Amino acid sequence: MGRDRWNTSESFEVPLTPLVDIIFILIVFFLVATTFYSEERDLKVHLPEGTEGEVIAREEKQYVINVRESGVVVVGKRILSMSELEGELTHVNRDRNAKVEIRGDTSAKHGTIMAVMNLCKRCGIANYALTQRIVRDVQ
């Protein structure tokens, strides 16, 4: 009687449904817990196109100033006046390696972009760049 119990061939199966559920839960957890790098872009700024130029390397300590078509200056989803921007740039200049990226809209007035550049110089920031969208000719 005892031998018959051990001789019967019982198959052991691992239930797959709970394992698949756990895998999906882990995937969702890691997607939610991970911070994704997103470069700062103001979708209302349409950059001018150019065929020449270098790609600006994205860095953590890069300060991005967006100048919209209407002349509004936006930094980090906040609309700033020129005096507020000057205060921000003075604060940014405390880090001597600060880099400023000026993203001006194609239809923005040149004077507004020049005013932002002058503020950078007045605040002692020497490392700033104007951004364009590089369009390569595909041949």
C-alpha positions as CSV (number, residue, x, y, z in Angstrom):
1,M,0.0,0.0,0.0
2,G,2.8,2.4,0.8
3,R,4.7,1.4,-2.3
4,D,1.9,2.1,-4.6
5,R,1.7,5.7,-3.3
6,W,5.3,6.4,-4.4
7,N,5.2,4.5,-7.7
8,T,2.3,6.5,-9.1
9,S,3.5,9.0,-11.6
10,E,2.3,12.4,-10.6
11,S,3.4,15.4,-12.6
12,F,4.4,18.6,-10.8
13,E,3.4,21.7,-12.8
14,V,4.3,25.2,-11.9
15,P,1.3,27.5,-12.3
16,L,2.2,30.1,-15.0
17,T,-0.5,32.6,-14.5
18,P,0.8,34.0,-11.1
19,L,4.3,34.1,-12.6
20,V,3.1,36.2,-15.6
21,D,1.2,38.5,-13.2
22,I,4.3,39.0,-11.1
23,I,6.4,39.8,-14.2
24,F,3.9,42.4,-15.4
25,I,3.8,44.0,-11.9
26,L,7.6,44.2,-11.9
27,I,7.6,45.8,-15.3
28,V,5.0,48.4,-14.3
29,F,6.9,49.1,-11.0
30,F,10.2,49.7,-12.8
31,L,8.5,51.9,-15.4
32,V,6.9,54.0,-12.7
33,A,10.0,54.1,-10.5
34,T,12.4,55.1,-13.3
35,T,13.0,58.7,-14.1
36,F,13.3,59.3,-17.8
37,Y,15.6,61.9,-19.2
38,S,13.6,64.6,-21.0
39,E,15.3,67.5,-22.6
40,E,13.6,70.8,-22.0
41,R,11.5,71.7,-24.9
42,D,8.8,74.4,-25.2
43,L,6.5,73.0,-27.9
44,K,5.4,76.5,-28.8
45,V,9.0,77.3,-30.0
46,H,9.7,76.5,-33.6
47,L,13.4,76.5,-34.1
48,P,14.9,78.0,-37.3
49,E,16.3,75.4,-39.7
50,G,19.9,75.3,-40.8
51,T,22.2,72.9,-42.6
52,E,25.4,73.7,-40.9
53,G,26.3,73.5,-37.2
54,E,27.2,71.2,-34.4
55,V,24.9,69.2,-32.2
56,I,24.8,70.7,-28.7
57,A,25.6,68.1,-26.1
58,R,22.9,67.9,-23.4
59,E,24.3,68.3,-19.9
60,E,22.7,68.3,-16.5
61,K,23.8,71.8,-15.6
62,Q,22.5,73.4,-18.9
63,Y,20.1,76.3,-18.4
64,V,17.5,76.5,-21.2
65,I,15.8,79.8,-22.1
66,N,12.9,79.6,-24.6
67,V,11.9,82.7,-26.6
68,R,8.4,82.3,-28.1
69,E,7.1,83.9,-31.2
70,S,5.3,86.6,-29.2
71,G,8.5,87.5,-27.4
72,V,7.5,85.8,-24.1
73,V,10.5,84.3,-22.3
74,V,9.9,80.8,-20.8
75,V,12.3,79.0,-18.5
76,G,11.2,75.6,-17.1
77,K,7.5,76.1,-17.9
78,R,7.6,79.5,-16.2
79,I,7.0,82.8,-18.0
80,L,9.6,85.3,-16.9
81,S,10.0,89.0,-17.4
82,M,13.4,90.4,-18.3
83,S,14.1,91.5,-14.7
84,E,13.2,88.0,-13.4
85,L,15.4,86.4,-16.0
86,E,18.3,88.6,-15.0
87,G,17.8,87.4,-11.4
88,E,17.8,83.8,-12.5
89,L,20.9,84.3,-14.7
90,T,22.7,85.9,-11.8
91,H,21.9,82.8,-9.7
92,V,23.0,80.6,-12.6
93,N,26.3,82.4,-12.9
94,R,27.4,81.3,-9.4
95,D,28.4,78.1,-11.1
96,R,31.3,79.1,-13.2
97,N,30.8,76.2,-15.6
98,A,27.2,77.1,-16.3
99,K,26.0,76.7,-19.9
100,V,23.0,78.5,-21.2
101,E,21.0,77.4,-24.3
102,I,18.9,80.1,-25.9
103,R,16.1,78.6,-28.0
104,G,14.5,81.3,-30.1
105,D,11.4,80.8,-32.2
106,T,11.8,81.3,-36.0
107,S,9.3,84.2,-36.0
108,A,10.5,85.8,-32.7
109,K,11.8,89.3,-33.0
110,H,15.5,89.5,-33.2
111,G,15.6,92.2,-30.6
112,T,14.1,89.9,-27.9
113,I,16.7,87.2,-28.6
114,M,19.5,89.9,-28.5
115,A,18.1,91.2,-25.2
116,V,18.4,87.7,-23.7
117,M,22.0,87.4,-25.1
118,N,22.8,90.8,-23.6
119,L,21.4,89.7,-20.2
120,C,23.7,86.7,-20.3
121,K,26.7,88.9,-20.9
122,R,25.6,91.4,-18.3
123,C,25.3,88.6,-15.7
124,G,28.8,87.3,-16.6
125,I,27.8,84.1,-18.5
126,A,30.2,83.6,-21.3
127,N,29.2,80.1,-22.3
128,Y,25.8,80.4,-24.1
129,A,24.6,79.1,-27.4
130,L,21.8,79.8,-29.8
131,T,19.9,76.7,-31.0
132,Q,18.8,75.7,-34.4
133,R,17.2,72.6,-35.9
134,I,19.8,71.0,-38.1
135,V,18.3,69.7,-41.4
136,R,20.7,67.4,-43.3
137,D,20.2,67.0,-47.0
138,V,19.4,63.4,-47.8
139,Q,21.0,62.4,-51.1
